[in-house]
Amino acid sequence: MPEDQHGHEGRNQVDAWEAALLRVVESDQDPAFVVFTRADRADEYVQFYLHHHLFHAEVGSREWGSEQRPLPSEAVEGLSALGFVKTPVHLNYVRDGLLPEPASLAQLTRSLFAAAYDAPVDFPVEIRVNLDPTGRAERAAEAATSGQLSGRSGTHPEGGHSASREHDSPHTLERWPAVLPEGHDCRIDDLAYETVQDWWDAHRGRVPIQAAAWLSRYMRTHNCTFAVAVAAATGTGGPLILVS
């Protein structure tokens, strides 16, 4: 999967954010995403998801998992002033329809970290870019070279590495809660989707971006259907927690 991760801090931080966003915009990959995470606080992050040539942005609410730290009221007000709010179907603070302008989005990222987390000017940040969260490009490349998908590790044409079986185990991943739309039972209804893309389009804003990447990797590694991948993701030890 064409994904990389590295850290940045110091005065060149905003430049690094802009470079990561520019990479997404210029990649001609849609969907794609980039996540900026505080290196010392994994639940504090800003992520941008490019879909249909516009960015969907999220600011971590710190309300995932068992150790929740909801943002204080002044942070919520600050995010609202920047156009980021929670809705009945979002655990994070979100804003849709952002234009793909890396320079302005990098400055926005600085403002979001300050508003949400009272982050200092310089703080360590990990940057993760994924240019193919649904696995479409990688599947096409693998099919072109081998005629079929395999679970072996390999080099992606973009220079990254496809996931190996041992790295696809759901037990090695952080668990993500998924917020269901009213009346929707993922254990039953999600089995009807044929592709990760169809599932993501239907659930966008209700599940973490990383969930689509995990499902795509699992399907490629195990050469299985989407329904089988969902069963693995939501089963015992899987990375998706279904919340009613």
SEMIRO-521374 format. One record per residue: x negated, z, y negated of N, C-alpha, C in turn. Coordinates in steps of 0.2 Angstrom, whole numbers, padded with zeros to 4 digits, always signed. Atoms other than C-alpha are relative to their C-alpha. Example, Ala and Ser with C-alpha at 12.3 -4.5 7.8 and 13.67 -1.06 7.14 Angstrom:
-0004+0000+0006-0062+0039+0022-0004+0000-0006/+0004-0001+0006-0068+0036+0005+0004+0003-0005/
This chain:
-0004+0000+0006+0000+0000+0000-0004+0000-0006/+0004+0001+0006-0007-0005-0017+0001+0006-0004/+0000-0006+0004-0009+0013-0024-0006+0003+0000/+0006-0004+0001-0023+0023-0031+0002+0006-0004/-0001-0006+0003-0025+0040-0038-0007+0002-0003/+0006-0002+0003-0038+0047-0050+0002+0005-0006/-0001-0005+0005-0040+0061-0063-0003-0003-0007/+0002+0001+0007-0042+0060-0082+0001+0006-0005/-0001-0005+0005-0045+0072-0096-0004-0002-0006/+0004+0001+0006-0052+0073-0113+0003-0005-0005/-0003+0004+0006-0050+0062-0129+0002-0007+0002/-0002+0007-0002-0048+0046-0119+0006+0000+0004/-0006-0001-0004-0033+0053-0110+0006-0005-0001/-0005+0004+0001-0020+0043-0119-0002-0007+0001/+0003+0007-0002-0031+0027-0117+0001-0001+0007/-0001+0001-0008-0031+0030-0098+0007-0001+0002/-0007+0001-0002-0012+0032-0098+0002-0007-0002/-0002+0007+0002-0010+0016-0108-0003-0005+0005/+0003+0005-0004-0022+0007-0096+0004+0000+0007/-0004+0000-0006-0012+0013-0081+0007-0004-0001/-0006+0004+0002+0004+0007-0089-0001-0007+0000/+0001+0007+0001-0003-0009-0094-0002-0004+0007/+0001+0003-0006-0009-0012-0076+0007-0001+0004/-0007+0001-0003+0009-0010-0070+0004-0006-0003/-0004+0005+0003+0016-0021-0083-0003-0007+0001/+0003+0006-0001+0003-0035-0080-0001-0002+0007/+0001+0001-0008+0004-0034-0061+0005-0005+0002/-0006+0005-0002+0020-0045-0061+0003+0003+0007/-0004-0003-0006+0026-0032-0047+0006+0004-0003/-0006-0004+0002+0044-0026-0050+0004+0000+0006/+0002-0006+0003+0047-0013-0044-0007+0002+0000/+0006-0003-0001+0032-0003-0047+0000+0007-0004/+0000-0007+0004+0028+0015-0054-0007+0003-0001/+0006-0004+0002+0015+0026-0062+0002+0007-0001/-0002-0007+0001+0015+0045-0061-0006+0003-0003/+0005-0004+0003+0005+0056-0073+0002+0008+0002/-0001-0007-0002+0003+0074-0066-0005+0005-0002/+0005-0005+0001-0005+0089-0072-0004+0002+0006/+0004-0001-0006-0019+0092-0060+0000+0007+0003/+0000-0007-0002-0017+0111-0060+0007+0002+0001/-0007-0002+0000+0002+0111-0060+0004-0006+0003/-0003+0006-0003+0010+0098-0048+0007-0001-0001/-0007+0001+0001+0027+0101-0053+0001-0002-0008/+0000+0002+0007+0023+0096-0071-0002-0007-0001/+0002+0007-0001+0023+0077-0072+0005-0005-0005/-0004+0006+0004+0029+0061-0082-0001-0006+0005/+0001+0006-0004+0033+0046-0071+0005-0006-0003/-0003+0006+0003+0038+0028-0076+0001-0005+0006/-0002+0004-0005+0047+0017-0064+0003-0007-0003/-0001+0007+0002+0047-0002-0068+0005-0003+0004/-0005+0003-0004+0063-0010-0062+0004-0005-0005/-0003+0005+0004+0071-0027-0068-0003+0000-0007/+0004+0001+0006+0057-0027-0082+0002+0005-0005/+0000-0006+0005+0062-0011-0090-0002+0006+0004/+0002-0007-0003+0056+0007-0087+0005+0005+0000/-0004-0006-0001+0066+0021-0080-0006+0006-0001/+0005-0005+0001+0056+0037-0086+0003+0007+0002/-0002-0007-0002+0057+0055-0079-0005+0005-0002/+0004-0006+0001+0050+0072-0084+0002+0005+0005/-0002-0005-0005+0049+0084-0070+0003+0007-0003/-0004-0005+0002+0061+0098-0072-0002+0007+0002/+0003-0006-0003+0051+0111-0062+0006+0003+0004/-0005-0002-0004+0067+0113-0052+0000-0002+0007/+0001+0003-0007+0061+0105-0035-0003+0006+0004/+0003-0005-0005+0057+0116-0020+0002+0007-0001/-0002-0007+0000+0058+0134-0017-0002+0004-0006/+0002-0003+0006+0048+0140-0032+0002-0003-0006/-0002+0003+0006+0058+0134-0047-0001+0004-0006/+0002-0002+0007+0053+0136-0065+0004-0004-0005/-0004+0004+0004+0067+0129-0075-0003+0000-0007/+0003+0000+0007+0061+0123-0093+0004+0004-0004/-0003-0005+0005+0065+0135-0107+0004-0005-0005/-0005+0004+0005+0079+0130-0120-0004-0004-0005/+0004+0003+0005+0066+0125-0133-0003-0007+0003/+0003+0006-0003+0058+0112-0121+0006-0005+0002/-0005+0005-0001+0075+0105-0116+0003-0003-0007/-0002+0003+0007+0079+0103-0135-0005-0005-0002/+0005+0005+0002+0063+0094-0137+0000-0006+0004/-0001+0006-0004+0066+0082-0123+0006-0004-0002/-0006+0003+0002+0083+0079-0129-0001-0004-0007/+0002+0004+0006+0076+0074-0146-0004-0007+0001/+0004+0006-0002+0065+0061-0137+0004-0004+0004/-0004+0005-0004+0080+0054-0128+0001+0002+0008/+0001-0001-0007+0077+0063-0111+0005+0006+0001/-0005-0005-0002+0092+0073-0103+0001+0000+0007/-0002-0001-0007+0098+0079-0087+0008-0002+0001/-0007+0002-0002+0114+0072-0079+0003+0003+0006/-0002-0003-0006+0125+0078-0065-0003-0003+0006/+0003+0003-0006+0115+0066-0053-0007+0000-0001/+0007-0001+0001+0098+0070-0060-0003+0007+0000/+0003-0007+0001+0087+0085-0057-0006+0000-0005/+0005+0001+0006+0074+0078-0069+0003-0002-0006/-0002+0002+0006+0075+0074-0087-0001-0008-0001/+0001+0007-0001+0077+0055-0088+0002-0004-0006/-0002+0005+0005+0079+0040-0100-0001-0006+0003/+0001+0007-0003+0082+0022-0095-0001-0005-0006/+0000+0005+0004+0080+0006-0103-0006+0000-0005/+0006+0001+0004+0062+0008-0110-0004-0006+0000/+0004+0007+0000+0053-0008-0115-0007+0001+0003/+0007+0000-0003+0037-0012-0106-0006+0000-0005/+0006+0000+0006+0025-0007-0121-0004+0005+0002/+0004-0005-0002+0011+0002-0114-0003+0005-0005/+0002-0005+0005+0004+0009-0130+0005+0005-0003/-0005-0004+0002+0020+0016-0136+0002+0005+0006/-0002-0004-0005+0024+0023-0119-0006+0005+0002/+0005-0004-0001+0007+0031-0118+0000+0006-0005/-0001-0005+0005+0010+0040-0134+0006+0004+0001/-0006-0004-0002+0027+0045-0128-0001+0005+0005/+0002-0005-0005+0019+0053-0113-0003+0006-0003/+0003-0006+0003+0009+0064-0124+0005+0004-0003/-0005-0004+0003+0024+0069-0133+0004+0004+0005/-0004-0003-0005+0034+0073-0117-0004+0006+0003/+0004-0006-0003+0020+0084-0110+0000+0006-0005/+0000-0005+0005+0019+0093-0126+0007+0004-0001/-0007-0002+0000+0038+0095-0127+0002+0004+0006/-0003-0003-0006+0042+0099-0109-0004+0006+0002/+0004-0005-0004+0027+0110-0104-0005+0003-0005/+0005-0003+0005+0018+0115-0121-0007-0001+0002/+0007+0002-0003+0003+0106-0114-0005-0001-0006/+0005+0001+0005-0013+0107-0124-0002-0007-0001/+0002+0007+0002-0021+0092-0132-0004-0003+0006/+0004+0002-0005-0034+0090-0118+0002+0004+0006/-0001-0003-0006-0029+0094-0100-0001-0004+0006/+0001+0005-0005-0033+0087-0083+0006-0003+0003/-0006+0004-0002-0021+0074-0077-0002-0005+0006/+0001+0005-0005-0020+0064-0061+0005-0006-0001/-0004+0006+0001-0014+0046-0062+0001-0003+0006/-0001+0003-0006-0006+0038-0048+0004-0007-0001/-0003+0007+0001-0001+0019-0048+0002-0003+0006/-0002+0003-0006+0009+0011-0035+0004-0007-0002/-0002+0007+0002+0012-0008-0037+0005-0003+0005/-0004+0003-0005+0023-0010-0022+0004+0006+0004/-0003-0006-0003+0034+0006-0019+0004-0002+0006/-0005+0002-0006+0046-0004-0007-0004-0003+0006/+0004+0003-0005+0032-0012+0003+0001-0007+0001/-0002+0008-0001+0038-0030+0000-0006-0004+0000/+0006+0004+0000+0021-0037-0005-0004+0001+0006/+0004-0001-0006+0012-0029+0009+0003-0003+0006/-0003+0003-0006+0024-0034+0022-0001-0007+0000/+0001+0007+0001+0023-0052+0016-0007-0002+0002/+0007+0001-0002+0004-0051+0017-0001+0001+0007/+0001-0001-0007+0004-0044+0034+0003-0005+0005/-0004+0005-0004+0017-0056+0041-0004-0007-0001/+0003+0007+0001+0007-0071+0034-0007+0000+0004/+0007+0000-0003-0010-0065+0042+0001+0001+0008/-0001-0002-0007-0003-0058+0059+0006-0003+0003/-0006+0002-0003+0014-0065+0061+0005+0006+0002/-0005-0005-0001+0021-0048+0064-0003+0007-0003/+0002-0006+0003+0019-0030+0057-0003+0004+0005/+0003-0004-0005+0007-0018+0065-0001+0007-0003/+0001-0007+0003+0004+0001+0063-0008+0001-0001/+0007-0001+0001-0015-0001+0061-0002+0000-0007/+0003+0000+0007-0025+0003+0045-0003-0007-0001/+0002+0007+0002-0030-0012+0035-0001+0000-0007/+0002+0001+0007-0036-0018+0018+0006-0005-0003/-0006+0004+0004-0022-0024+0006-0004-0005-0004/+0003+0005+0005-0026-0040-0004-0001+0002-0007/+0001-0003+0007-0025-0030-0020-0006+0004+0000/+0006-0004+0000-0040-0020-0014+0002+0007+0003/-0002-0007-0002-0030-0004-0008+0000+0000+0008/+0000+0000-0007-0027+0001+0010+0007+0002+0003/-0006-0001-0003-0012+0001+0021+0000+0007+0003/+0000-0007-0003-0007+0018+0028-0001+0000+0007/+0001-0001-0007-0013+0023+0045+0006+0004+0003/-0005-0004-0003-0002+0032+0058-0001+0007-0002/+0001-0008+0002-0010+0049+0055+0002+0002-0007/-0002-0002+0007-0006+0048+0037+0007-0001-0002/-0007+0001+0001+0012+0043+0039+0004+0006+0003/-0004-0005-0003+0017+0059+0048+0003+0004-0005/-0004-0003+0005+0031+0067+0039-0003+0008-0001/+0003-0007+0001+0022+0084+0042-0005+0001-0005/+0006-0001+0005+0008+0080+0030+0002-0001-0007/-0002+0001+0007+0019+0077+0015+0004+0005-0003/-0004-0005+0004+0027+0088+0002+0007-0002+0001/-0007+0002-0001+0046+0089+0005+0003-0001-0007/-0003+0001+0007+0057+0082-0009+0008+0001+0001/-0007+0000-0001+0075+0087-0011+0003-0007-0003/-0004+0005+0002+0088+0073-0013+0007+0002-0002/-0006-0002+0003+0103+0075-0024+0005-0006+0002/-0005+0005-0003+0118+0066-0016+0005-0002-0005/-0006+0001+0003+0132+0057-0025+0006+0003+0003/-0006-0003-0003+0149+0065-0023+0003-0004+0005/-0004+0003-0005+0157+0061-0007-0005-0004+0005/+0005+0004-0004+0141+0053+0000-0004+0004+0005/+0003-0004-0005+0134+0059+0017-0006-0004+0002/+0006+0004-0001+0116+0052+0018-0001-0001+0008/+0001+0001-0007+0115+0056+0037+0004-0005+0003/-0004+0005-0003+0129+0044+0040+0000-0007-0004/-0001+0006+0004+0131+0032+0025-0007-0004-0001/+0006+0003+0001+0112+0029+0023-0002-0005+0006/+0002+0004-0006+0111+0021+0040+0003-0007-0001/-0003+0007+0001+0121+0006+0033-0005-0005-0004/+0004+0004+0004+0107+0000+0022-0005-0003+0005/+0005+0004-0004+0095-0013+0029-0007+0000-0003/+0006+0000+0003+0081-0012+0017-0001+0006-0005/+0001-0005+0005+0072+0001+0006+0002-0002-0007/-0002+0002+0006+0076-0009-0009+0007+0001-0001/-0008-0001+0001+0095-0009-0006+0001+0008-0001/-0001-0007+0000+0094+0010-0003-0002+0003-0007/+0002-0002+0007+0084+0013-0019+0004-0002-0005/-0004+0002+0006+0095+0003-0030+0006+0004+0000/-0006-0004+0000+0110+0013-0024-0001+0007-0002/+0002-0007+0001+0101+0030-0026-0004+0001-0006/+0004-0001+0005+0091+0027-0041+0002+0005-0005/-0002-0006+0005+0090+0043-0052+0002+0006+0004/-0002-0006-0004+0096+0054-0037-0006+0002+0005/+0005-0002-0005+0080+0054-0026-0007-0002-0004/+0007+0001+0003+0061+0054-0031-0002-0007+0002/+0003+0006-0001+0052+0038-0033-0004+0000+0007/+0005+0000-0006+0040+0043-0019+0004+0000+0006/-0004+0000-0007+0054+0044-0006+0000-0008+0002/+0000+0007-0002+0055+0025-0007-0006-0003+0003/+0006+0002-0003+0037+0023-0004-0001+0003+0007/+0001-0003-0007+0037+0035+0011+0004-0004+0005/-0004+0004-0005+0051+0026+0019-0003-0007+0002/+0003+0007-0001+0043+0009+0017-0006+0001+0004/+0006-0001-0004+0026+0016+0024+0003+0001+0007/-0002-0002-0007+0036+0023+0039+0002-0006+0004/-0003+0006-0003+0045+0007+0043-0006-0005+0002/+0005+0004-0001+0029-0003+0042-0005+0003+0006/+0004-0003-0005+0019+0009+0053+0003+0000+0006/-0004+0000-0006+0032+0011+0066+0004-0006+0002/-0003+0006-0001+0039-0006+0065+0007+0001+0002/-0006-0002-0001+0056+0001+0064+0005-0002-0005/-0005+0002+0004+0073-0001+0056+0000+0005-0006/-0001-0005+0005+0078+0008+0040+0003+0006+0002/-0004-0006-0002+0090+0019+0049-0004+0005+0004/+0005-0004-0003+0076+0025+0060-0004+0004-0005/+0004-0003+0005+0065+0029+0045+0004+0005-0003/-0004-0005+0003+0079+0038+0037+0001+0007+0004/-0001-0006-0004+0082+0049+0052-0007+0004+0001/+0007-0003+0000+0063+0053+0052-0001+0004-0006/+0001-0003+0006+0063+0057+0034+0005+0006-0001/-0004-0006+0001+0078+0069+0035+0001+0005+0005/+0000-0005-0006+0075+0077+0052-0005+0006-0002/+0004-0006+0001+0065+0093+0055-0007-0002-0002/+0007+0001+0003+0049+0093+0045-0001-0007-0004/+0001+0006+0004+0053+0077+0036+0000+0001-0007/+0001-0002+0007+0050+0075+0018+0006+0000-0005/-0006+0000+0004+0068+0073+0012+0004+0005+0002/-0005-0005-0001+0079+0088+0010+0007-0002-0003/-0006+0002+0002+0097+0083+0009+0004+0007-0003/-0003-0006+0004+0106+0095-0004+0007-0002-0001/-0007+0002+0001+0125+0095-0004+0002+0003-0007/
